[in-house]
Amino acid sequence: MSELGPVDWPPAPIKTERLVLREPEARDRTALIELFASPEVGTYIGGARSREELESAVPEEPKRRPGLFVVDLDGAMIGTVMLDSRDAESSVKVRPDAGEAELGYMFLPESWGHGYAAEACAAALEWFATALPGQRVVLCTQTANTPSMRLAQKLGFTELERFHQYNADQWLGVWSPTNP
Ligand SMILES: CC(C)(COP(=O)(O)OP(=O)(O)OC[C@H]1O[C@@H](n2cnc3c(N)ncnc32)[C@H](O)[C@@H]1OP(=O)(O)O)[C@@H](O)C(=O)NCCC(=O)NCCS
């Protein structure tokens, strides 16, 4: 994955009904480590990373990049939403072109089941549609990842194709600003 194309970054924090989407800050470090170390979060995305490795790898000031939002509920991070650019070396060799934006999301398990991911992703897509008008967004998820499949459909992604990779059935969807 590489950075998004030319966007004004960072935008002012994006406020939704219950959440704020903002850049990562030093105070998010513990929650970021939780996220990457969680076996539940890692189930369909390659597994959890070791806490020890994360403690040395995650800097005190978490890295920032265009398209990376921390999702904040009442002042604490509950997840991340990412819009990244699919690079030419992507191991996923499917229809979407290199350079196309791809949506990703990871939320702490205690925040699941409240509609927070849907609320945050919808706001991130709305930001994207203004920042890079007319561009579509793709999303890849394992078909076995039922909550993620449901979320993709709720957000308005439609199926482009299914394929088998990493020993799992994968679903590739597309969202376009004219048909959200
Ligand atoms: C994928 C993931 C973000 C989905 O989280 P989620 O909380 O299920 O997603 P949503 O925000 O859409 O919430 C939907 C649930 O909230 C419930 N909900 C409760 N209150 C709600 C409200 N006010 N508004 C909307 N939904 C609400 C819905 O009924 C639904 O419940 P259900 O799953 O029992 O049907 C989460 O499972 C996750 O982080 N997984 C690990 C990372 C991962 O696999 N990412 C995918 C990478 S491709």
The ligand as an ORCA input file, in Angstrom:
! r2SCAN-3c Opt
* xyz 0 1
  C     -15.268     -5.529     10.653
  C     -15.636     -4.787     11.934
  C     -15.086     -3.379     11.881
  C     -17.176     -4.745     12.035
  O     -17.540     -4.164     13.270
  P     -19.105     -4.057     13.678
  O     -19.180     -3.387     14.966
  O     -19.728     -5.404     13.539
  O     -19.673     -3.181     12.482
  P     -20.795     -2.058     12.437
  O     -20.278     -0.758     12.861
  O     -21.362     -2.145     11.063
  O     -21.860     -2.505     13.511
  C     -22.851     -3.441     13.156
  C     -23.552     -3.976     14.373
  O     -23.891     -2.908     15.272
  C     -25.297     -3.019     15.624
  N     -25.763     -1.699     16.068
  C     -26.068     -1.412     17.372
  N     -26.391     -0.118     17.481
  C     -26.312      0.430     16.242
  C     -26.523      1.725     15.729
  N     -26.879      2.745     16.522
  N     -26.339      1.925     14.402
  C     -25.971      0.935     13.583
  N     -25.740     -0.341     14.023
  C     -25.906     -0.581     15.347
  C     -25.887     -3.583     14.370
  O     -27.148     -4.168     14.628
  C     -24.847     -4.647     14.017
  O     -24.993     -5.739     14.900
  P     -24.905     -7.247     14.383
  O     -23.507     -7.440     13.900
  O     -25.239     -8.046     15.590
  O     -25.899     -7.330     13.276
  C     -15.075     -5.507     13.173
  O     -15.593     -6.815     13.205
  C     -13.549     -5.578     13.184
  O     -12.869     -4.641     13.559
  N     -12.977     -6.742     12.796
  C     -11.553     -6.958     12.857
  C     -10.806     -6.280     11.735
  C     -11.238     -6.785     10.386
  O     -11.495     -7.965     10.190
  N     -11.303     -5.870      9.427
  C     -11.670     -6.176      8.092
  C     -10.538     -5.847      7.198
  S     -11.011     -6.061      5.520
*
